[in-house]
């Protein structure tokens, strides 16, 4: 899991993440794009991506939450999956690598150190 605060609105950040992730490989797809708005005007967006990794012969998922409910836009990126095998679902780094994809997409908009 990785967190970042950015200088963009949640919808702006979400579009940048979607473009970046979907262009990172033909096997990536956005399987969920949920958006909600609070009464105070704050926004929350949940993006869920799935990608096939050839090096592990498995799929990994990426969940990205973007919200500005308390002011600045915060982004939380969580990767999972990427394991292989019935008994041991080791993540050989695919899930973690996938999580950094969203952070890399927004790096130039980051506010302050993480």
C-alpha positions as a LaTeX table, in Angstrom:
\begin{tabular}{lrrr}
\hline
Residue & $x$ (\AA) & $y$ (\AA) & $z$ (\AA) \\
\hline
Unk1 & 0.00 & 0.00 & 0.00 \\
Unk2 & 1.22 & 3.46 & $-0.85$ \\
Unk3 & $-0.28$ & 6.90 & $-0.18$ \\
Unk4 & 0.28 & 10.25 & $-1.84$ \\
Unk5 & $-1.29$ & 13.72 & $-1.64$ \\
Unk6 & $-1.63$ & 15.52 & $-4.98$ \\
Unk7 & $-2.48$ & 18.99 & $-6.31$ \\
Unk8 & $-5.29$ & 17.67 & $-8.56$ \\
Unk9 & $-8.99$ & 17.06 & $-8.01$ \\
Unk10 & $-10.01$ & 13.40 & $-7.63$ \\
Unk11 & $-11.53$ & 13.26 & $-11.16$ \\
Unk12 & $-8.40$ & 14.81 & $-12.72$ \\
Unk13 & $-6.13$ & 12.41 & $-10.84$ \\
Unk14 & $-8.37$ & 9.43 & $-11.70$ \\
Unk15 & $-8.17$ & 10.17 & $-15.43$ \\
Unk16 & $-4.37$ & 10.42 & $-15.29$ \\
Unk17 & $-4.15$ & 7.12 & $-13.39$ \\
Unk18 & $-6.55$ & 5.38 & $-15.81$ \\
Unk19 & $-4.64$ & 6.59 & $-18.87$ \\
Unk20 & $-1.27$ & 5.61 & $-17.36$ \\
Unk21 & $-2.35$ & 2.16 & $-16.17$ \\
Unk22 & $-4.20$ & 1.23 & $-19.34$ \\
Unk23 & $-1.25$ & 2.28 & $-21.49$ \\
Unk24 & 1.18 & 0.29 & $-19.30$ \\
Unk25 & 0.29 & $-2.90$ & $-21.13$ \\
Unk26 & $-2.35$ & $-4.39$ & $-23.33$ \\
Unk27 & $-3.40$ & $-6.83$ & $-20.64$ \\
Unk28 & $-4.51$ & $-4.16$ & $-18.13$ \\
Unk29 & $-8.19$ & $-3.32$ & $-17.81$ \\
Unk30 & $-10.29$ & $-1.13$ & $-15.53$ \\
Unk31 & $-12.91$ & $-3.40$ & $-13.94$ \\
Unk32 & $-14.45$ & $-0.77$ & $-11.61$ \\
Unk33 & $-14.80$ & 3.01 & $-11.70$ \\
Unk34 & $-17.00$ & 4.00 & $-8.76$ \\
Unk35 & $-17.60$ & 7.69 & $-8.03$ \\
Unk36 & $-19.42$ & 9.40 & $-5.19$ \\
Unk37 & $-19.87$ & 12.99 & $-4.05$ \\
Unk38 & $-20.40$ & 14.18 & $-0.47$ \\
Unk39 & $-22.86$ & 16.90 & 0.49 \\
Unk40 & $-19.97$ & 19.28 & 1.20 \\
Unk41 & $-18.72$ & 18.90 & $-2.40$ \\
Unk42 & $-15.96$ & 16.43 & $-1.56$ \\
Unk43 & $-15.46$ & 13.54 & $-3.96$ \\
Unk44 & $-14.40$ & 9.93 & $-3.67$ \\
Unk45 & $-13.40$ & 7.68 & $-6.55$ \\
Unk46 & $-12.49$ & 4.00 & $-6.43$ \\
Unk47 & $-10.69$ & 2.48 & $-9.41$ \\
Unk48 & $-9.96$ & $-1.23$ & $-9.66$ \\
Unk49 & $-7.68$ & $-2.61$ & $-12.36$ \\
Unk50 & $-6.68$ & $-6.11$ & $-13.28$ \\
Unk51 & $-3.58$ & $-7.09$ & $-15.23$ \\
Unk52 & $-2.04$ & $-10.34$ & $-16.43$ \\
Unk53 & 1.65 & $-10.81$ & $-15.62$ \\
Unk54 & 3.46 & $-13.24$ & $-17.90$ \\
Unk55 & 6.48 & $-13.59$ & $-15.60$ \\
Unk56 & 4.30 & $-15.12$ & $-12.87$ \\
Unk57 & 1.58 & $-16.56$ & $-15.13$ \\
Unk58 & $-1.02$ & $-14.88$ & $-12.95$ \\
Unk59 & $-3.25$ & $-11.87$ & $-12.57$ \\
Unk60 & $-2.77$ & $-8.96$ & $-10.20$ \\
Unk61 & $-5.24$ & $-6.33$ & $-9.14$ \\
Unk62 & $-4.75$ & $-2.67$ & $-8.37$ \\
Unk63 & $-7.19$ & $-0.72$ & $-6.21$ \\
Unk64 & $-6.83$ & 3.07 & $-6.17$ \\
Unk65 & $-8.89$ & 5.27 & $-3.85$ \\
Unk66 & $-8.87$ & 9.01 & $-4.56$ \\
Unk67 & $-10.66$ & 11.45 & $-2.24$ \\
Unk68 & $-10.70$ & 15.06 & $-1.12$ \\
Unk69 & $-13.22$ & 14.77 & 1.72 \\
Unk70 & $-10.99$ & 16.76 & 4.08 \\
Unk71 & $-9.47$ & 19.20 & 1.60 \\
Unk72 & $-6.45$ & 18.04 & $-0.40$ \\
Unk73 & $-6.73$ & 15.06 & $-2.71$ \\
Unk74 & $-5.31$ & 11.91 & $-1.17$ \\
Unk75 & $-4.57$ & 8.81 & $-3.18$ \\
Unk76 & $-4.16$ & 5.31 & $-1.77$ \\
Unk77 & $-2.88$ & 2.59 & $-4.09$ \\
Unk78 & $-2.98$ & $-1.11$ & $-3.17$ \\
Unk79 & $-1.79$ & $-3.98$ & $-5.34$ \\
Unk80 & $-2.57$ & $-7.61$ & $-4.70$ \\
Unk81 & $-2.34$ & $-10.95$ & $-6.38$ \\
Unk82 & 0.44 & $-12.00$ & $-8.68$ \\
Unk83 & 0.90 & $-15.32$ & $-6.89$ \\
Unk84 & 0.85 & $-18.80$ & $-8.33$ \\
Unk85 & $-0.04$ & $-22.13$ & $-6.85$ \\
Unk86 & $-2.93$ & $-23.74$ & $-5.02$ \\
Unk87 & $-1.42$ & $-23.87$ & $-1.54$ \\
Unk88 & 0.90 & $-20.88$ & $-1.50$ \\
Unk89 & $-0.15$ & $-17.64$ & $-3.15$ \\
Unk90 & 3.23 & $-15.93$ & $-3.04$ \\
Unk91 & 3.27 & $-12.49$ & $-4.59$ \\
Unk92 & 6.49 & $-12.47$ & $-6.60$ \\
Unk93 & 6.39 & $-8.68$ & $-6.73$ \\
Unk94 & 3.70 & $-8.31$ & $-9.38$ \\
Unk95 & 1.10 & $-6.87$ & $-6.97$ \\
Unk96 & 3.57 & $-4.44$ & $-5.46$ \\
Unk97 & 4.86 & $-3.41$ & $-8.88$ \\
Unk98 & 1.29 & $-2.81$ & $-10.01$ \\
Unk99 & 0.59 & $-0.61$ & $-6.94$ \\
Unk100 & 3.46 & 1.71 & $-7.84$ \\
Unk101 & 1.93 & 2.28 & $-11.28$ \\
Unk102 & $-0.68$ & 4.68 & $-9.89$ \\
Unk103 & 1.86 & 6.50 & $-7.73$ \\
Unk104 & 4.23 & 6.88 & $-10.69$ \\
Unk105 & 1.42 & 8.35 & $-12.78$ \\
Unk106 & 0.82 & 11.11 & $-10.20$ \\
Unk107 & 4.39 & 11.69 & $-9.00$ \\
Unk108 & 4.80 & 15.10 & $-10.66$ \\
Unk109 & 1.63 & 16.35 & $-8.91$ \\
Unk110 & 2.71 & 15.18 & $-5.44$ \\
Unk111 & 2.50 & 17.70 & $-2.59$ \\
Unk112 & 5.37 & 17.39 & $-0.12$ \\
Unk113 & 7.21 & 14.25 & 0.96 \\
Unk114 & 5.35 & 10.99 & 1.45 \\
\hline
\end{tabular}
